């Protein structure tokens, strides 16, 4: 008999055991007594008896009853906080990783305290400091999962910080970096800890969000964190050096710590915390270098910027930064001849001592000639859409008096074209401030100087709000959502103007409709052809817009004549495009419903998934859109189409191989120059997403490089590429090439031969793998193992010969004569007994084994719109002799 020393009676555990057996023995009286004692223990003032009484319910996981009894027990305890500590100090079961009753009681007590009418009163006792001291000792031995409840229950955030700091440092020393940071954040211990020591392990694990929360509310720690992350963005910095200094850090994700990714994270934190970008000189320099590359491309490759505009932007970007000056010189010598490089160095006042000898000599020659004027741009005005409004009807409004004089014209019901201009930041700052707002009406264009009006005239905001919210005025735009967000960011009084917009039509939405129904697409190389609004104007009005002033300095006053004409043209062309579309919608393959929606007075709110506006496109080099229209390039057979993809397009590569296209994929670490080299040597087209598109395009012939939209799924990317290059795919091309290695040479393997090979290789049938279940799952996950009957009655039967014994190495089972080992382990044994399965196929390049499954039908259905011709009729396969 087991007696409880405190009560003089039977222990709760023993009584519970007796209760469980009395129904069989008939001890009714003893059962009644045990119930009484059980209830007494539950409501006992002794915490250990209370815990002991809960054990049976915990063992049976009767959680609902367990919670009810626990809450009644908490109410019965004189001091629940002291009682919890008694329970934890009197037991050690809660210190392990497995769930324990003590840990559950701790979390439940936290909930109970929070549910009390006055939760603070239960915790406010004269001995709270003593309880906190005991709780810290318990905390030092507890698993991280109990840290939060203990902190909450005992108000440890207000307790003596020394033992808490010691506990956090102990967690960090044990390699529990996440737990240490989360606990110190909860206890507000960050100012007394080293942010670099605490944050570096989490940064190496790509847990930037935890570090961001850790420094939130502590500006000094934010600055230190940004300085640390910026130091990792130095040129030639090796993050592996940092990783070697933190050997306890597991699950490293160093690929997420490239300078490009780190720069984005630093810029996010700078904006999030509102700190000075001067804290991060390396990130700013990298951003400016990217902008310099883009500007050099626009000036010297596209030749779409004037020397004046180019020099204006470059001067602001480079300043007196010696490293950027050096990078600029390298760009100049790579993009232009010595004379142009010397002229640019002179215009930008670059230090002559830093110039290469050849450029310095050319600069001296220019000075001697005393003739440094820029060669004028070729006059190509006839190639572009021209503003059909007299120059005197383009009005520049820079005061409230100017606005008042033209208010009636601006607010006249009817059609208006609306556009915005701002100085591009090239990704080196936040959202830029709008400089100019253009409003075009019939026969007039009004240019509103926002640099002045938005700062000095409240009436300006009211007028703009009346214009945009009046449903009787149909506002036409292109990419309106992005423009209105920028307008709201530049003028606080218009912060919510996007929600108040009424009576608008975004022609970008209409333009998408036109593309879907096979309107002409941009040129194949994606750079010389117009894009965005310029493309729409070309398609509807016959000539594109002249975009050479798009990237000019719109903050400069006075604006140049070319800028004024460009700004007016951008807004007025919207009116002319709209009228042509309404007059003859069927010419542009627009539906009748869409034609009705184009009528004035219909309200169209910008959608949440709006594409960036054309001005946002000026921030950084744009991704070249994948053409989905009808191609005019000569048709090419799928098996003759050869491409090279970067490592970011693995899914696209598999999809194209699935359709017979010859696809080479670059390795993860291979440089972009390798893609250009392979394309030139092997006559391949470059498909890229993350590589520098413009640099690649310049190294191959026109039309041999395409940037793929990564927001699309692989199947959609494949269809877009095939249409873009006018590739003809037939049913016979499906699975004509191995998706794994790109090889197009197969061998056909009889079922008997496959059984022999699997037996020789040790892949014997086992009781656990006797059905077709595994085979079916293999079909689903192995794209190449899907040749089966497709819609229309065709089957997979590529032209290949049978595998014979002479094709195999005698000394090494399951190995072809060329050394390729067949991947027999990937063939479930159960598939050998599948009814109707006649043979297998093996790739001679990688040894992958294929068999008839369901994938052919799925691929045929997924790509039916790009497949040509009827499926080939099924033909019975002859057996090998």
Beta strands, then each sheet from edge to edge (+ up, - down):
strand 1: 394-397
strand 2: 414-422
strand 3: 434-441
strand 4: 444-449
strand 5: 473-477
strand 6: 504-506
strand 7: 636-637
strand 8: 642-645
strand 9: 662-665
strand 10: 685-688
strand 11: 705-707
strand 12: 727-730
strand 13: 746-750
strand 14: 839-843
strand 15: 849-851
strand 16: 867-868
sheet 1: 1+ 4+ 3- 2+ 5+ 6+
sheet 2: 7+ 12+ 16+
sheet 3: 9+ 8+ 10+ 11+
sheet 4: 13+ 14- 15+
end
